[in-house]
Amino acid sequence: MTLPPDNINDISKAIQLALGPVFLLTGIAGMLNVMSGRLSRIIDRARVLTEGDRIVTSFNPEGLNEELITLERRRHVTSNAITMCTIAALMVCLVIVILFIEVMLNVPANWIVGVLFTLAIVALVVGLTNFLREVHMAGTTIRIPRPKKN
């Protein structure tokens, strides 16, 4: 069974329309990779500080407790960023699926595509805002001492 020429043209248009969201997915995947790397570093640092039953003694107890509280805040913000970016990616995937369903079944779904894409961008903005917040938190909690002049 062959497809009529109009249907083939419609499918190629759907593929063209889906290319933009696919590139967006690639960008979101890159951000998720960076965010998950940061989350891993946060968790690793917390484990170093509280390894098993022995707690690192190079810190005074107040400094250790402050750093653990900060690490927990950073972990929470990073987890939220990852969640929101993943939701954005899922919505973009739904946009792509609906674009193809619209063409294959000849069902108008412009408003669904528009709503899902808008929600995806809002979720991405929230995720990137949380990511920026965590980067700022990391930058304000880490102090690199200046080398002493001779």
ZADREN-856904 format. One record per atom (N, C-alpha, C, O, CB): x, y, z; residue in three letters. Coordinates in pm, whole numbers. Glycine has a CB too. Layout:
NODE      X      Y      Z residuo
NODE      X      Y      Z     ALA
...
# end
This chain:
NODE      X      Y      Z residuo
NODE     85   -119      0     MET
NODE      0      0      0     MET
NODE     88    124      0     MET
NODE    176    138     85     MET
NODE    -96      0    122     MET
NODE     65    212    -95     THR
NODE    145    334   -102     THR
NODE     64    452    -51     THR
NODE    -58    454    -59     THR
NODE    192    361   -247     THR
NODE    136    548      3     LEU
NODE     71    669     53     LEU
NODE     46    766    -61     LEU
NODE    128    777   -152     LEU
NODE    156    736    163     LEU
NODE    -66    835    -57     PRO
NODE    -88    937   -160     PRO
NODE     15   1049   -146     PRO
NODE     63   1074    -35     PRO
NODE   -233    995   -149     PRO
NODE     50   1118   -255     PRO
NODE    153   1221   -251     PRO
NODE    128   1330   -146     PRO
NODE    222   1377    -83     PRO
NODE    164   1285   -386     PRO
NODE      2   1369   -128     ASP
NODE    -28   1473    -28     ASP
NODE     13   1427    111     ASP
NODE     68   1504    189     ASP
NODE   -178   1509    -30     ASP
NODE    -14   1301    142     ASN
NODE     19   1248    274     ASN
NODE    171   1245    295     ASN
NODE    219   1273    404     ASN
NODE    -40   1107    293     ASN
NODE    246   1211    191     ILE
NODE    392   1210    199     ILE
NODE    443   1352    224     ILE
NODE    533   1373    305     ILE
NODE    456   1152     69     ILE
NODE    385   1449    155     ASN
NODE    423   1589    177     ASN
NODE    389   1633    319     ASN
NODE    466   1705    382     ASN
NODE    353   1681     74     ASN
NODE    275   1589    368     ASP
NODE    236   1624    505     ASP
NODE    333   1565    606     ASP
NODE    370   1631    703     ASP
NODE     93   1576    535     ASP
NODE    375   1441    583     ILE
NODE    469   1376    674     ILE
NODE    604   1449    671     ILE
NODE    666   1467    776     ILE
NODE    487   1227    637     ILE
NODE    648   1489    554     SER
NODE    776   1562    546     SER
NODE    765   1697    616     SER
NODE    861   1745    675     SER
NODE    819   1580    400     SER
NODE    648   1760    608     LYS
NODE    627   1886    682     LYS
NODE    630   1861    832     LYS
NODE    685   1941    908     LYS
NODE    492   1951    641     LYS
NODE    570   1751    876     ALA
NODE    572   1717   1019     ALA
NODE    714   1694   1067     ALA
NODE    751   1735   1177     ALA
NODE    485   1593   1046     ALA
NODE    794   1628    984     ILE
NODE    934   1606   1020     ILE
NODE   1007   1739   1029     ILE
NODE   1086   1760   1121     ILE
NODE   1004   1513    917     ILE
NODE    982   1829    935     GLN
NODE   1044   1960    939     GLN
NODE   1002   2037   1064     GLN
NODE   1084   2102   1129     GLN
NODE   1007   2040    813     GLN
NODE    874   2029   1099     LEU
NODE    825   2096   1219     LEU
NODE    886   2037   1345     LEU
NODE    907   2108   1443     LEU
NODE    673   2088   1226     LEU
NODE    913   1908   1342     ALA
NODE    967   1841   1461     ALA
NODE   1116   1868   1482     ALA
NODE   1168   1844   1591     ALA
NODE    944   1691   1451     ALA
NODE   1185   1917   1380     LEU
NODE   1329   1940   1393     LEU
NODE   1362   2043   1501     LEU
NODE   1457   2024   1577     LEU
NODE   1386   1985   1261     LEU
NODE   1286   2151   1508     GLY
NODE   1311   2253   1610     GLY
NODE   1302   2195   1752     GLY
NODE   1396   2212   1830     GLY
NODE   1210   2367   1596     GLY
NODE   1192   2127   1785     PRO
NODE   1184   2065   1917     PRO
NODE   1292   1960   1943     PRO
NODE   1335   1942   2057     PRO
NODE   1049   2003   1936     PRO
NODE   1336   1890   1839     VAL
NODE   1441   1790   1857     VAL
NODE   1572   1858   1897     VAL
NODE   1643   1808   1984     VAL
NODE   1461   1708   1727     VAL
NODE   1604   1972   1836     PHE
NODE   1723   2047   1876     PHE
NODE   1709   2099   2019     PHE
NODE   1806   2102   2094     PHE
NODE   1749   2164   1779     PHE
NODE   1589   2140   2056     LEU
NODE   1564   2182   2194     LEU
NODE   1589   2066   2289     LEU
NODE   1648   2084   2396     LEU
NODE   1420   2235   2210     LEU
NODE   1545   1946   2251     LEU
NODE   1571   1828   2333     LEU
NODE   1720   1802   2352     LEU
NODE   1764   1763   2460     LEU
NODE   1505   1705   2271     LEU
NODE   1796   1824   2247     THR
NODE   1941   1806   2255     THR
NODE   2001   1904   2356     THR
NODE   2088   1866   2435     THR
NODE   2006   1825   2117     THR
NODE   1956   2027   2354     GLY
NODE   2004   2127   2449     GLY
NODE   1965   2093   2592     GLY
NODE   2046   2106   2684     GLY
NODE   1950   2264   2414     GLY
NODE   1842   2048   2610     ILE
NODE   1796   2009   2744     ILE
NODE   1877   1890   2794     ILE
NODE   1913   1884   2912     ILE
NODE   1644   1975   2742     ILE
NODE   1906   1795   2706     ALA
NODE   1985   1678   2745     ALA
NODE   2124   1720   2792     ALA
NODE   2176   1666   2889     ALA
NODE   1997   1578   2628     ALA
NODE   2184   1816   2724     GLY
NODE   2314   1867   2765     GLY
NODE   2307   1932   2903     GLY
NODE   2395   1912   2987     GLY
NODE   2366   1967   2663     GLY
NODE   2202   2009   2926     MET
NODE   2185   2073   3057     MET
NODE   2162   1969   3166     MET
NODE   2216   1981   3276     MET
NODE   2068   2173   3054     MET
NODE   2084   1868   3136     LEU
NODE   2062   1761   3234     LEU
NODE   2192   1690   3269     LEU
NODE   2214   1652   3384     LEU
NODE   1959   1660   3181     LEU
NODE   2277   1673   3171     ASN
NODE   2407   1611   3195     ASN
NODE   2490   1696   3291     ASN
NODE   2550   1644   3385     ASN
NODE   2482   1590   3062     ASN
NODE   2494   1826   3267     VAL
NODE   2569   1917   3354     VAL
NODE   2509   1916   3496     VAL
NODE   2582   1909   3595     VAL
NODE   2568   2060   3296     VAL
NODE   2377   1923   3503     MET
NODE   2311   1927   3634     MET
NODE   2333   1798   3713     MET
NODE   2358   1802   3833     MET
NODE   2162   1952   3617     MET
NODE   2325   1684   3646     SER
NODE   2345   1558   3717     SER
NODE   2489   1546   3763     SER
NODE   2516   1487   3868     SER
NODE   2306   1439   3627     SER
NODE   2583   1600   3686     GLY
NODE   2723   1603   3729     GLY
NODE   2740   1687   3855     GLY
NODE   2813   1648   3946     GLY
NODE   2812   1656   3619     GLY
NODE   2675   1800   3860     ARG
NODE   2683   1886   3979     ARG
NODE   2619   1816   4099     ARG
NODE   2673   1821   4210     ARG
NODE   2612   2021   3954     ARG
NODE   2506   1750   4076     LEU
NODE   2441   1678   4185     LEU
NODE   2533   1568   4239     LEU
NODE   2542   1547   4360     LEU
NODE   2307   1617   4138     LEU
NODE   2600   1499   4150     SER
NODE   2694   1394   4193     SER
NODE   2805   1452   4278     SER
NODE   2844   1393   4379     SER
NODE   2753   1321   4071     SER
NODE   2858   1566   4238     ARG
NODE   2965   1629   4316     ARG
NODE   2916   1672   4453     ARG
NODE   2989   1658   4552     ARG
NODE   3021   1750   4241     ARG
NODE   2795   1723   4461     ILE
NODE   2737   1764   4590     ILE
NODE   2724   1642   4682     ILE
NODE   2762   1647   4799     ILE
NODE   2599   1833   4570     ILE
NODE   2670   1534   4627     ILE
NODE   2650   1412   4706     ILE
NODE   2785   1355   4750     ILE
NODE   2801   1312   4864     ILE
NODE   2571   1307   4626     ILE
NODE   2881   1354   4659     ASP
NODE   3015   1303   4693     ASP
NODE   3077   1385   4806     ASP
NODE   3137   1329   4898     ASP
NODE   3107   1305   4570     ASP
NODE   3064   1516   4799     ARG
NODE   3119   1602   4905     ARG
NODE   3053   1573   5039     ARG
NODE   3121   1567   5142     ARG
NODE   3103   1750   4868     ARG
NODE   2922   1557   5039     ALA
NODE   2850   1526   5164     ALA
NODE   2895   1391   5219     ALA
NODE   2909   1375   5340     ALA
NODE   2697   1526   5141     ALA
NODE   2918   1295   5132     ARG
NODE   2965   1163   5178     ARG
NODE   3104   1172   5238     ARG
NODE   3132   1108   5339     ARG
NODE   2966   1063   5061     ARG
NODE   3191   1252   5178     VAL
NODE   3325   1269   5232     VAL
NODE   3318   1328   5372     VAL
NODE   3392   1287   5462     VAL
NODE   3410   1360   5140     VAL
NODE   3227   1423   5390     LEU
NODE   3217   1489   5520     LEU
NODE   3155   1401   5628     LEU
NODE   3183   1419   5746     LEU
NODE   3135   1616   5507     LEU
NODE   3071   1306   5589     THR
NODE   2999   1223   5687     THR
NODE   3020   1075   5662     THR
NODE   2930    996   5690     THR
NODE   2850   1256   5684     THR
NODE   3134   1037   5612     GLU
NODE   3161    899   5575     GLU
NODE   3135    801   5690     GLU
NODE   3203    805   5792     GLU
NODE   3304    885   5528     GLU
NODE   3038    717   5671     GLY
NODE   3006    614   5770     GLY
NODE   2983    672   5909     GLY
NODE   2910    769   5925     GLY
NODE   3117    512   5776     GLY
NODE   3046    611   6008     ASP
NODE   3031    657   6145     ASP
NODE   3129    768   6180     ASP
NODE   3108    842   6277     ASP
NODE   3050    541   6240     ASP
NODE   3235    779   6102     ARG
NODE   3333    881   6139     ARG
NODE   3305   1008   6061     ARG
NODE   3284   1005   5939     ARG
NODE   3479    832   6112     ARG
NODE   3304   1117   6130     ILE
NODE   3281   1247   6069     ILE
NODE   3417   1314   6056     ILE
NODE   3501   1305   6146     ILE
NODE   3181   1334   6153     ILE
NODE   3438   1380   5945     VAL
NODE   3566   1446   5921     VAL
NODE   3594   1543   6033     VAL
NODE   3508   1624   6069     VAL
NODE   3566   1519   5784     VAL
NODE   3714   1535   6089     THR
NODE   3747   1617   6206     THR
NODE   3831   1739   6170     THR
NODE   3872   1813   6259     THR
NODE   3821   1534   6307     THR
NODE   3858   1761   6041     SER
NODE   3938   1878   6004     SER
NODE   3857   2006   6013     SER
NODE   3915   2115   6005     SER
NODE   3992   1861   5863     SER
NODE   3727   1996   6029     PHE
NODE   3641   2113   6046     PHE
NODE   3604   2126   6192     PHE
NODE   3600   2028   6267     PHE
NODE   3515   2103   5957     PHE
NODE   3577   2249   6230     ASN
NODE   3513   2263   6361     ASN
NODE   3369   2218   6346     ASN
NODE   3315   2227   6235     ASN
NODE   3523   2410   6416     ASN
NODE   3304   2171   6451     PRO
NODE   3167   2116   6437     PRO
NODE   3068   2215   6375     PRO
NODE   2981   2175   6299     PRO
NODE   3116   2074   6572     PRO
NODE   3082   2343   6408     GLU
NODE   2989   2442   6351     GLU
NODE   3011   2456   6201     GLU
NODE   2914   2463   6125     GLU
NODE   3007   2579   6420     GLU
NODE   3137   2460   6158     GLY
NODE   3167   2472   6015     GLY
NODE   3120   2351   5937     GLY
NODE   3069   2363   5825     GLY
NODE   3315   2491   5994     GLY
NODE   3137   2234   5997     LEU
NODE   3092   2111   5932     LEU
NODE   2940   2111   5917     LEU
NODE   2888   2077   5811     LEU
NODE   3138   1989   6012     LEU
NODE   2871   2147   6023     ASN
NODE   2724   2150   6019     ASN
NODE   2675   2253   5916     ASN
NODE   2580   2225   5843     ASN
NODE   2668   2184   6159     ASN
NODE   2739   2369   5911     GLU
NODE   2699   2471   5813     GLU
NODE   2719   2419   5670     GLU
NODE   2633   2438   5584     GLU
NODE   2781   2600   5834     GLU
NODE   2833   2353   5646     GLU
NODE   2857   2304   5511     GLU
NODE   2757   2195   5473     GLU
NODE   2711   2190   5359     GLU
NODE   2999   2250   5498     GLU
NODE   2724   2108   5567     LEU
NODE   2625   2004   5538     LEU
NODE   2488   2063   5510     LEU
NODE   2417   2015   5422     LEU
NODE   2616   1906   5656     LEU
NODE   2450   2166   5583     ILE
NODE   2322   2233   5558     ILE
NODE   2323   2296   5419     ILE
NODE   2225   2286   5345     ILE
NODE   2293   2341   5667     ILE
NODE   2433   2361   5384     THR
NODE   2446   2423   5252     THR
NODE   2442   2318   5141     THR
NODE   2377   2337   5038     THR
NODE   2576   2504   5244     THR
NODE   2511   2207   5163     LEU
NODE   2510   2100   5063     LEU
NODE   2369   2044   5044     LEU
NODE   2330   2013   4932     LEU
NODE   2606   1988   5104     LEU
NODE   2295   2031   5153     GLU
NODE   2157   1981   5142     GLU
NODE   2071   2079   5065     GLU
NODE   1988   2038   4983     GLU
NODE   2097   1956   5282     GLU
NODE   2088   2208   5088     ARG
NODE   2013   2310   5012     ARG
NODE   2048   2301   4863     ARG
NODE   1960   2303   4777     ARG
NODE   2043   2453   5066     ARG
NODE   2178   2292   4835     ARG
NODE   2222   2282   4696     ARG
NODE   2168   2156   4631     ARG
NODE   2125   2159   4516     ARG
NODE   2374   2285   4688     ARG
NODE   2169   2043   4704     ARG
NODE   2116   1918   4651     ARG
NODE   1968   1933   4616     ARG
NODE   1923   1887   4511     ARG
NODE   2135   1805   4752     ARG
NODE   1894   1996   4706     HIS
NODE   1751   2015   4685     HIS
NODE   1724   2103   4561     HIS
NODE   1640   2069   4478     HIS
NODE   1686   2079   4810     HIS
NODE   1796   2213   4549     VAL
NODE   1777   2304   4436     VAL
NODE   1816   2235   4305     VAL
NODE   1748   2250   4203     VAL
NODE   1859   2434   4455     VAL
NODE   1927   2161   4308     THR
NODE   1971   2090   4187     THR
NODE   1871   1982   4148     THR
NODE   1843   1964   4030     THR
NODE   2110   2029   4208     THR
NODE   1818   1911   4246     SER
NODE   1717   1809   4216     SER
NODE   1593   1872   4153     SER
NODE   1536   1817   4059     SER
NODE   1677   1734   4345     SER
NODE   1552   1988   4204     ASN
NODE   1438   2058   4144     ASN
NODE   1469   2100   4001     ASN
NODE   1383   2089   3913     ASN
NODE   1401   2181   4228     ASN
NODE   1590   2148   3978     ALA
NODE   1629   2188   3842     ALA
NODE   1623   2069   3747     ALA
NODE   1572   2080   3635     ALA
NODE   1771   2249   3842     ALA
NODE   1674   1956   3792     ILE
NODE   1672   1834   3709     ILE
NODE   1528   1791   3682     ILE
NODE   1494   1754   3569     ILE
NODE   1750   1720   3777     ILE
NODE   1445   1796   3783     THR
NODE   1303   1758   3767     THR
NODE   1234   1847   3665     THR
NODE   1164   1798   3576     THR
NODE   1230   1766   3900     THR
NODE   1253   1977   3677     MET
NODE   1184   2069   3586     MET
NODE   1236   2056   3442     MET
NODE   1158   2062   3347     MET
NODE   1202   2214   3634     MET
NODE   1365   2038   3425     CYS
NODE   1419   2020   3290     CYS
NODE   1374   1887   3230     CYS
NODE   1352   1878   3109     CYS
NODE   1573   2026   3292     CYS
NODE   1360   1784   3313     THR
NODE   1310   1656   3264     THR
NODE   1163   1669   3222     THR
NODE   1122   1615   3119     THR
NODE   1325   1546   3372     THR
NODE   1085   1741   3301     ILE
NODE    945   1766   3264     ILE
NODE    940   1843   3132     ILE
NODE    857   1813   3046     ILE
NODE    872   1845   3376     ILE
NODE   1027   1942   3116     ALA
NODE   1032   2018   2990     ALA
NODE   1063   1924   2873     ALA
NODE    999   1933   2768     ALA
NODE   1138   2131   2998     ALA
NODE   1159   1835   2891     ALA
NODE   1195   1741   2784     ALA
NODE   1078   1649   2751     ALA
NODE   1051   1622   2634     ALA
NODE   1318   1658   2824     ALA
NODE   1009   1601   2853     LEU
NODE    894   1514   2829     LEU
NODE    784   1588   2752     LEU
NODE    721   1530   2663     LEU
NODE    838   1462   2961     LEU
NODE    762   1713   2785     MET
NODE    659   1791   2714     MET
NODE    699   1817   2570     MET
NODE    615   1815   2480     MET
NODE    633   1925   2786     MET
NODE    827   1840   2547     VAL
NODE    874   1858   2410     VAL
NODE    854   1728   2331     VAL
NODE    816   1731   2214     VAL
NODE   1024   1901   2407     VAL
NODE    880   1615   2395     CYS
NODE    855   1486   2329     CYS
NODE    707   1471   2294     CYS
NODE    673   1423   2186     CYS
NODE    900   1369   2419     CYS
NODE    621   1511   2386     LEU
NODE    476   1506   2357     LEU
NODE    440   1597   2240     LEU
NODE    355   1561   2158     LEU
NODE    395   1545   2481     LEU
NODE    503   1713   2232     VAL
NODE    479   1803   2119     VAL
NODE    512   1732   1989     VAL
NODE    436   1739   1892     VAL
NODE    562   1934   2133     VAL
NODE    626   1665   1985     ILE
NODE    668   1594   1864     ILE
NODE    569   1484   1829     ILE
NODE    530   1469   1713     ILE
NODE    809   1534   1882     ILE
NODE    528   1407   1929     VAL
NODE    431   1299   1906     VAL
NODE    300   1356   1852     VAL
NODE    243   1302   1757     VAL
NODE    405   1219   2036     VAL
NODE    252   1462   1912     ILE
NODE    125   1520   1869     ILE
NODE    136   1579   1729     ILE
NODE     40   1572   1651     ILE
NODE     79   1629   1968     ILE
NODE    252   1636   1694     LEU
NODE    270   1686   1557     LEU
NODE    252   1572   1455     LEU
NODE    189   1591   1351     LEU
NODE    409   1750   1541     LEU
NODE    308   1457   1487     PHE
NODE    293   1343   1395     PHE
NODE    151   1287   1396     PHE
NODE     99   1251   1291     PHE
NODE    393   1233   1432     PHE
NODE     90   1280   1512     ILE
NODE    -49   1232   1519     ILE
NODE   -140   1325   1440     ILE
NODE   -232   1280   1371     ILE
NODE    -97   1221   1666     ILE
NODE   -114   1454   1452     GLU
NODE   -195   1553   1380     GLU
NODE   -189   1528   1229     GLU
NODE   -291   1535   1160     GLU
NODE   -146   1696   1412     GLU
NODE    -70   1499   1180     VAL
NODE    -54   1475   1036     VAL
NODE   -111   1339    996     VAL
NODE   -182   1327    897     VAL
NODE     96   1483    997     VAL
NODE    -78   1236   1075     MET
NODE   -119   1100   1038     MET
NODE   -272   1082   1042     MET
NODE   -330   1017    955     MET
NODE    -53    998   1131     MET
NODE   -335   1140   1143     LEU
NODE   -480   1123   1158     LEU
NODE   -561   1241   1105     LEU
NODE   -684   1240   1108     LEU
NODE   -514   1100   1303     LEU
NODE   -488   1342   1057     ASN
NODE   -552   1463   1005     ASN
NODE   -646   1525   1108     ASN
NODE   -761   1560   1078     ASN
NODE   -628   1431    876     ASN
NODE   -595   1536   1230     VAL
NODE   -672   1593   1341     VAL
NODE   -608   1725   1380     VAL
NODE   -488   1728   1411     VAL
NODE   -678   1495   1463     VAL
NODE   -684   1835   1381     PRO
NODE   -624   1963   1422     PRO
NODE   -591   1962   1572     PRO
NODE   -677   1937   1656     PRO
NODE   -719   2081   1388     PRO
NODE   -466   1989   1603     ALA
NODE   -423   1989   1743     ALA
NODE   -329   2106   1771     ALA
NODE   -242   2097   1857     ALA
NODE   -354   1857   1778     ALA
NODE   -349   2216   1698     ASN
NODE   -261   2332   1716     ASN
NODE   -261   2383   1859     ASN
NODE   -156   2416   1913     ASN
NODE   -304   2444   1622     ASN
NODE   -378   2389   1919     TRP
NODE   -384   2445   2055     TRP
NODE   -313   2354   2155     TRP
NODE   -252   2403   2249     TRP
NODE   -530   2465   2097     TRP
NODE   -321   2222   2136     ILE
NODE   -252   2129   2227     ILE
NODE   -101   2146   2213     ILE
NODE    -28   2151   2312     ILE
NODE   -292   1981   2197     ILE
NODE    -54   2156   2088     VAL
NODE     88   2177   2063     VAL
NODE    134   2308   2126     VAL
NODE    239   2314   2191     VAL
NODE    118   2177   1911     VAL
NODE     55   2412   2107     GLY
NODE     90   2543   2164     GLY
NODE     97   2542   2315     GLY
NODE    189   2598   2374     GLY
NODE     -9   2647   2118     GLY
NODE     -2   2478   2378     VAL
NODE     -5   2472   2525     VAL
NODE    111   2390   2578     VAL
NODE    180   2432   2671     VAL
NODE   -139   2412   2573     VAL
NODE    134   2272   2519     LEU
NODE    244   2186   2565     LEU
NODE    380   2253   2546     LEU
NODE    466   2245   2633     LEU
NODE    241   2053   2490     LEU
NODE    398   2319   2433     PHE
NODE    526   2385   2408     PHE
NODE    547   2500   2506     PHE
NODE    658   2519   2557     PHE
NODE    533   2437   2264     PHE
NODE    442   2575   2532     THR
NODE    451   2685   2630     THR
NODE    484   2631   2768     THR
NODE    570   2686   2837     THR
NODE    319   2766   2634     THR
NODE    417   2525   2809     LEU
NODE    446   2464   2940     LEU
NODE    588   2409   2945     LEU
NODE    654   2417   3048     LEU
NODE    345   2352   2970     LEU
NODE    635   2354   2834     ALA
NODE    772   2303   2829     ALA
NODE    872   2416   2850     ALA
NODE    970   2401   2924     ALA
NODE    799   2232   2694     ALA
NODE    849   2527   2786     ILE
NODE    940   2641   2800     ILE
NODE    934   2698   2941     ILE
NODE   1037   2737   2997     ILE
NODE    907   2751   2697     ILE
NODE    815   2704   2999     VAL
NODE    803   2751   3138     VAL
NODE    879   2657   3232     VAL
NODE    951   2703   3320     VAL
NODE    653   2761   3181     VAL
NODE    863   2526   3213     ALA
NODE    936   2429   3297     ALA
NODE   1086   2444   3277     ALA
NODE   1163   2434   3373     ALA
NODE    892   2285   3263     ALA
NODE   1129   2468   3154     LEU
NODE   1272   2487   3127     LEU
NODE   1324   2614   3195     LEU
NODE   1434   2614   3250     LEU
NODE   1297   2495   2975     LEU
NODE   1245   2720   3191     VAL
NODE   1285   2845   3258     VAL
NODE   1299   2823   3409     VAL
NODE   1395   2869   3470     VAL
NODE   1182   2957   3230     VAL
NODE   1204   2752   3468     VAL
NODE   1211   2723   3611     VAL
NODE   1333   2636   3641     VAL
NODE   1405   2661   3739     VAL
NODE   1082   2654   3660     VAL
NODE   1358   2535   3560     GLY
NODE   1474   2449   3579     GLY
NODE   1605   2525   3568     GLY
NODE   1695   2507   3650     GLY
NODE   1472   2336   3479     GLY
NODE   1616   2610   3466     LEU
NODE   1739   2688   3448     LEU
NODE   1756   2792   3560     LEU
NODE   1868   2823   3600     LEU
NODE   1739   2757   3312     LEU
NODE   1645   2845   3609     THR
NODE   1652   2939   3722     THR
NODE   1705   2868   3846     THR
NODE   1789   2922   3917     THR
NODE   1513   3001   3750     THR
NODE   1656   2748   3871     ASN
NODE   1707   2670   3984     ASN
NODE   1854   2637   3965     ASN
NODE   1931   2642   4061     ASN
NODE   1625   2541   4002     ASN
NODE   1893   2604   3843     PHE
NODE   2034   2574   3815     PHE
NODE   2120   2697   3844     PHE
NODE   2225   2686   3908     PHE
NODE   2051   2529   3668     PHE
NODE   2077   2813   3798     LEU
NODE   2150   2937   3823     LEU
NODE   2158   2965   3972     LEU
NODE   2262   3010   4022     LEU
NODE   2084   3054   3751     LEU
NODE   2051   2939   4042     ARG
NODE   2048   2958   4188     ARG
NODE   2150   2868   4257     ARG
NODE   2221   2912   4348     ARG
NODE   1906   2929   4244     ARG
NODE   2159   2743   4213     GLU
NODE   2255   2651   4274     GLU
NODE   2398   2692   4242     GLU
NODE   2486   2683   4329     GLU
NODE   2229   2507   4225     GLU
NODE   2423   2737   4120     VAL
NODE   2557   2784   4084     VAL
NODE   2595   2903   4171     VAL
NODE   2708   2913   4218     VAL
NODE   2564   2821   3934     VAL
NODE   2501   2993   4191     HIS
NODE   2526   3109   4277     HIS
NODE   2552   3065   4422     HIS
NODE   2641   3118   4487     HIS
NODE   2405   3207   4272     HIS
NODE   2474   2969   4471     MET
NODE   2495   2918   4607     MET
NODE   2635   2858   4619     MET
NODE   2703   2880   4720     MET
NODE   2389   2811   4642     MET
NODE   2678   2783   4519     ALA
NODE   2811   2723   4523     ALA
NODE   2919   2830   4522     ALA
NODE   3019   2820   4594     ALA
NODE   2831   2627   4404     ALA
NODE   2899   2933   4442     GLY
NODE   2997   3040   4433     GLY
NODE   3010   3122   4560     GLY
NODE   3118   3172   4591     GLY
NODE   2962   3130   4320     GLY
NODE   2902   3137   4633     THR
NODE   2908   3216   4756     THR
NODE   2957   3137   4874     THR
NODE   3001   3196   4973     THR
NODE   2773   3274   4787     THR
NODE   2951   3006   4868     THR
NODE   2995   2926   4983     THR
NODE   3141   2883   4973     THR
NODE   3201   2843   5073     THR
NODE   2908   2803   4997     THR
NODE   3197   2890   4854     ILE
NODE   3336   2846   4838     ILE
NODE   3426   2969   4830     ILE
NODE   3406   3056   4746     ILE
NODE   3353   2758   4710     ILE
NODE   3521   2974   4918     ARG
NODE   3617   3084   4920     ARG
NODE   3756   3028   4889     ARG
NODE   3804   2937   4957     ARG
NODE   3616   3157   5059     ARG
NODE   3817   3082   4787     ILE
NODE   3952   3039   4752     ILE
NODE   4048   3143   4811     ILE
NODE   4040   3261   4777     ILE
NODE   3970   3024   4594     ILE
NODE   4137   3099   4899     PRO
NODE   4228   3196   4960     PRO
NODE   4329   3251   4859     PRO
NODE   4375   3181   4770     PRO
NODE   4302   3132   5078     PRO
NODE   4360   3378   4877     ARG
NODE   4459   3441   4791     ARG
NODE   4597   3399   4837     ARG
NODE   4622   3383   4956     ARG
NODE   4445   3597   4792     ARG
NODE   4687   3380   4741     PRO
NODE   4823   3344   4781     PRO
NODE   4890   3462   4853     PRO
NODE   4868   3578   4820     PRO
NODE   4907   3302   4658     PRO
NODE   4971   3429   4951     LYS
NODE   5041   3533   5027     LYS
NODE   5157   3586   4945     LYS
NODE   5228   3511   4877     LYS
NODE   5091   3478   5165     LYS
NODE   5173   3717   4952     LYS
NODE   5285   3780   4879     LYS
NODE   5410   3768   4964     LYS
NODE   5405   3777   5087     LYS
NODE   5255   3930   4847     LYS
NODE   5521   3746   4898     ASN
NODE   5649   3732   4970     ASN
NODE   5701   3862   5020     ASN
NODE   5807   3867   5082     ASN
NODE   5752   3669   4882     ASN
# end
